[in-house]
Amino acid sequence: MYRYQIGKLIFLTLSLWSGLGWAAPLRLAQDLWPPYVMNSALGSGIAHDLVTEALVSAGFEIEYSVKPWSRVLKETINGKNDVIIAIWKTEQRNKDYLFTEEYMYNQMAFISRTDTNFEYNSMNSLKGLRVALINNYAYGAGLRDYKEMIPADSIDLPNSIRLVLTDRADVLVTDEAVGRWTVKEMRIKKDRLHFSEAYLDSTPLHAAVRKDHPQAEQIVTALNLYFKHHAEQKLHDLRIKYGLTD
């Protein structure tokens, strides 16, 4: 009788513990996207650091892997990944994943030389300007449809920056954080380039959880709670950490 009671107590304790704890570590996945997600001496990136800290502070264990973007999307739907660190929301993706609230924005800024200090006001402010555009890159706000600018073909962002610095283009447009990181990595002095204060467009950035995860709602709730109370200060600190401030 005594052994039965002890055994029953152990069973109930283990059952309660398994009900309170998480069955397995959360599997986070993302493609490299400096400075949001990357491998660098400074760390693993702004988005990575924010989202992983939010989950760990909520008591989750995590495993993190870097994969090509198409695999990240597909494998999360199929249950091989649990959480996507940084993703834009679309109508189709909203059917596939459970999204958090936005925790930051991808802001498309214009970069010019400091001797011109270009400020974007509207599409008309680009009239007659040579705008460096990366081949096959999908710019928002109908930028490519504006016929009054002069497109300057570019193969990538570093090439666009060189076009501007050598006066073969007047401006380029890129995600502000990506631009600041790339300028830093190219070891270009900050006083040579000017980032516009107004943006071409701004896209919310979210984390996403596979919908069939048993704790999907709890994960999203925990992330949203952290973002609400800590994201602003944390992002400020991370921008300083990664050298993305003026």
MARVOPA-732217 format. One record per residue (C-alpha): x, y, z; residue in one letter. Coordinates in steps of 0.05 Angstrom, whole numbers, plus 5000, padded with zeros to 4 digits. Layout:
REM residues N
XYZa/...
REM end
This chain:
REM residues 246
500050005000m/505650475019y/509450324954r/503050444915y/501951124947q/509251324934i/508751094862g/502251474853k/505352104882l/511352054836i/506751954776f/502552554794l/508652984806t/511652794739l/505052914704s/504453604736l/511653774717w/510653564645s/504353974642g/507854604666l/514254514627g/515554514553w/516153834521a/522054024477a/526354624460p/523455104410l/526855044343r/528255734315l/530355814242a/532256394197q/536356554136d/542257034143l/540057754135w/545258234163p/544558604209p/537958284230y/540657574230v/547957434218m/554457114241n/559257654264s/564257794318a/559158274349l/553557764354g/547957424316s/544058044296g/538658524320i/532558094306a/535957454331h/538157764396d/531358084411l/527157474396v/531656964430t/532157384492e/524657464494a/523656704491l/529156534541v/526557054590s/519656734585a/522656054606g/523255714538f/529155304517e/531255434445i/535255134388e/537355584331y/539355414260s/540855804197v/537555554133k/535855814063p/529556244066w/525355774024s/527055194071r/525355614132v/518455754105l/516955054081k/519854684141e/516155114191t/509554944158i/511654204158n/513454214232g/521054174227k/521754884255n/517455214308d/519155964304v/521356424248i/525257004277i/524057554226a/518557544173i/513858014136w/506457864140k/502557714077t/495557444065e/498156754048q/503156724106r/497656934154n/494256274135k/500555874148d/503456174212y/501256514276l/504457204277f/506657644335t/505458384336e/510858774299e/517158884339y/520659354291m/520059624220y/524159544157n/524860264135q/527160404064m/531661014067a/535161404012f/542661484016i/546362053982s/553062383988r/553562894043t/555063443993d/547963363966t/544263144029n/538262893991f/531662884029e/525862484002y/519062844001n/515262483947s/516562113882m/517262793848n/523462943891s/526962393850l/525562753784k/531862783741g/536062413793l/540261803779r/537561263826v/541760633837a/537060033833l/539359323845i/537658853788n/531458423801n/530258743870y/522858863885a/522459583911y/516059813944g/511660423934a/511860333858g/518960613854l/520760263789r/514460533757d/516561263766y/518861483697k/521862153714e/527961873750m/534161583715i/535360853736p/542660663748a/543459903746d/547059573804s/548758863821i/548258933897d/548259433954l/555859523959p/555959673885n/550360183893s/554160523949i/560360563904r/556160863848l/553761413895v/560661553923l/563761603854t/558162063828d/555461543779r/548861563817a/545662103859d/541861673909v/540460943927l/534860653968v/535660094018t/533259844086d/536360344134e/539359834182a/542059424124v/545060054094g/548360274158r/551259584170w/553859534098t/557060224102v/560360014168k/562859364138e/565659734078m/569360184127r/566560814096i/566861424141k/559961624165k/560862354144d/561262154071r/554061924065l/547362204085h/541261794104f/534562124089s/529962254148e/523662074107a/522761364082y/520361094016l/516160594055d/516160214120s/514459474130t/512859164198p/517358594220l/514458014260h/516357344290a/511856754270a/510156084300v/507655464264r/500155424276k/499954694297d/505054774353h/501654564419p/503855214453q/503255684393a/498656164428e/502956174491q/509256304451i/506156884413v/503257174478t/510057134512a/513557474454l/508358024449n/508858154524l/516458224518y/515958664457f/510859124490k/515059244552h/522259164530h/523059204454a/524059964449e/529759994498q/532759334475k/532859554402l/536160214422h/541659824458d/542459334400l/543259894349r/548860174392i/551959474400k/552059364325y/554360064308g/548060274271l/547160964302t/549461634275d/
REM end
